[in-house]
């Protein structure tokens, strides 16, 4: 089975996280009672990390890939790593552009889940993540994160209006017909029905010698063909 991604950018080098644990929120951070205190930088970063995980978990294409274990036996672990890789991407490049994030999402889906996303849903996922980052960094506002958390908890049975197409390589259909070979040409030139039974020939009738009145036998000349 092969799946094709029509790339819009060069291949990104994806390095797995080796020192940071997977970003799967064990439990949603609960808002404290009373007067809300400004979130700490650690709280903002944690909310961003968890928010990325929620955004990816709500992506129908990734849900299909995980449900069908396209990432192999470690599919669910790969989804957790995916969230961490996106978070690292923003840490390394705070001013990263929308299109670069979209390309990164597509590349991971292709490399890790053998999945070609052609419905452009990566655009919406990127917008969600970028909007989350903007609110957390610039406004220190946890509202977008809590909204993502609410959507994830209330997702129920996700309705996914997507189509999965499996591309199978078929070399026979792609080969160009080059006509018959020399042996086949010879066979066509001498292509006659085989004579299975010899055609019987009529036996020649021996002519009786003609005798004249004097008793001499006339000699018959050979007939010209």
For each residue, the residues with C-beta under 8 A, 3 or more apart:
1: 114 166 167 168
2: 167 168 169
3: 110 114 115 116 166 167
4: 116 167
5: 106 107 109 110 116 117
6: 118
7: 10 11 103 106 107
8: 99 102 103 106
9: 12 99 100 103
10: 7
11: 7 107
12: 9 100 103 104 107
13:
14: 85 104 107 108 111
15: 85 88
16: 81 85
17: 20 81 84 85 88
18:
19:
20: 17 23 84 88
21:
22: 77 80 81 83 84
23: 20 49 50 52 53 80 83 84 87
24: 53 80 83
25: 28 50 53 54
26:
27:
28: 25 50 149 153
29: 43 46 47 50
30:
31: 36 142 146
32: 36 37
33:
34:
35:
36: 31 32
37: 32
38: 140
39: 43 44 47 140 142
40: 43 44
41: 44 45
42: 45 46
43: 29 39 40 46 47 142
44: 39 40 41 47 48 136 137 140 142
45: 41 42 48 49
46: 29 42 43 49 50
47: 29 39 43 44 50 51 136 142 145
48: 44 45 51 52 87 90 132 133 136 145
49: 23 45 46 52 53 83 84 87
50: 23 25 28 29 46 47 53 54 145 149
51: 47 48 54 55 129 132 136 144 145 148 149
52: 23 48 49 55 56 83 86 87 129 132
53: 23 24 25 49 50 56 57 80 83
54: 25 50 51 57 58 145 148 149 151 152
55: 51 52 58 59 125 128 129 132 148
56: 52 53 59 62 79 82 83 86 125
57: 53 54 62 63 79 152
58: 54 55 63 148 151 152 155 158
59: 55 56 62 63 121 122 125
60: 63 64 121 158 160 161 162
61: 64 65 109 115 117 119 121 122 162
62: 56 57 59 65 66 79 82 109 113
63: 57 58 59 60 66 67 158 160
64: 60 61 67 68 115 160 162 164
65: 61 62 68 70 71 75 109 113 115
66: 62 63 69 70 71 75 76 79 113
67: 63 64
68: 64 65
69: 66 72 73 75
70: 65 66 75 113 114 115
71: 65 66 74 75 78 79 112 113 114
72: 69 75 78
73: 69
74: 71 77 78
75: 65 66 69 70 71 72 78 79 113
76: 66 79 80
77: 22 74 80 81
78: 71 72 74 75 81 82 112 113
79: 56 57 62 66 71 75 76 82 83
80: 22 23 24 53 76 77 83 84
81: 16 17 22 77 78 84 85
82: 56 62 78 79 85 86 108 112
83: 22 23 24 49 52 53 56 79 80 86 87
84: 17 20 22 23 49 80 81 87 88
85: 14 15 16 17 81 82 88 89 104 108
86: 52 56 82 83 89 90 101 104 105 129
87: 23 48 49 52 83 84 90 91
88: 15 17 20 84 85 91 92
89: 85 86 92 93 96 101 104
90: 48 86 87 93 94 96 133
91: 87 88 94
92: 88 89
93: 89 90 96 100
94: 90 91
95:
96: 89 90 93 100 101
97: 100 101
98: 101 102 126 127 130
99: 8 9 102 103
100: 9 12 93 96 97 103 104
101: 86 89 96 97 98 104 105 126 129 130
102: 8 98 99 105 106 122 123 126
103: 7 8 9 12 99 100 106 107
104: 12 14 85 86 89 100 101 107 108
105: 86 101 102 108 109 117 122 125 126
106: 5 7 8 102 103 109 110 117 122
107: 5 7 11 12 14 103 104 110 111
108: 14 82 85 104 105 111 112 113
109: 5 61 62 65 105 106 112 113 115 116 117 122
110: 3 5 106 107 113 114 115 116
111: 14 107 108
112: 71 78 82 108 109
113: 62 65 66 70 71 75 78 108 109 110
114: 1 3 70 71 110
115: 3 61 64 65 70 109 110
116: 3 4 5 109 110 167
117: 5 61 105 106 109 120 121 122
118: 6
119: 61 162
120: 117 123
121: 59 60 61 117 124 125 162
122: 59 61 102 105 106 109 117 125 126
123: 102 120 126 127
124: 121 127 128
125: 55 56 59 105 121 122 128 129
126: 98 101 102 105 122 123 129 130
127: 98 123 124 130 131
128: 55 124 125 131 132 148
129: 51 52 55 86 101 125 126 132 133
130: 98 101 126 127 133 134
131: 127 128 134 135 144
132: 48 51 52 55 128 129 135 136 144 145 148
133: 48 90 129 130 136 137
134: 130 131 137 138 139
135: 131 132 138 139 141 143 144 145
136: 44 47 48 51 132 133 139 140 141 142 144 145
137: 44 133 134 140
138: 134 135
139: 134 135 136
140: 38 39 44 136 137
141: 135 136 144
142: 31 39 43 44 47 136 145 146
143: 135 146 147
144: 51 131 132 135 136 141 147 148
145: 47 48 50 51 54 132 135 136 142 148 149
146: 31 142 143 149 150
147: 143 144 150 151
148: 51 54 55 58 128 132 144 145 151 152
149: 28 50 51 54 145 146 152 153
150: 146 147 153 154
151: 54 58 147 148 154 155
152: 54 57 58 148 149 155
153: 28 149 150
154: 150 151
155: 58 151 152 158
156:
157:
158: 58 60 63 155
159:
160: 60 63 64
161: 60
162: 60 61 64 119 121
163:
164: 64
165:
166: 1 3
167: 1 2 3 4 116
168: 1 2
169: 2
170: 173 174
171: 174 175
172: 175
173: 170
174: 170 171
175: 171 172
176:
177:
178:
179:
180: 184 185 188
181: 184 185
182: 185 186
183: 186 187
184: 180 181 187 188
185: 180 181 182 188 189
186: 182 183 189 190
187: 183 184 190 191
188: 180 184 185 191
189: 185 186
190: 186 187
191: 187 188
192:
193:
194:
195: 198 199
196:
197:
198: 195
199: 195
200:
201:
202:
203:
204:
205:
206:
207: 220
208:
209: 217 218 220
210: 217 218 220
211: 215 216 217 218
212: 215 216 217 218
213:
214:
215: 211 212
216: 211 212
217: 209 210 211 212
218: 209 210 211 212
219:
220: 207 209 210
221:
222:
223:
224:
225:
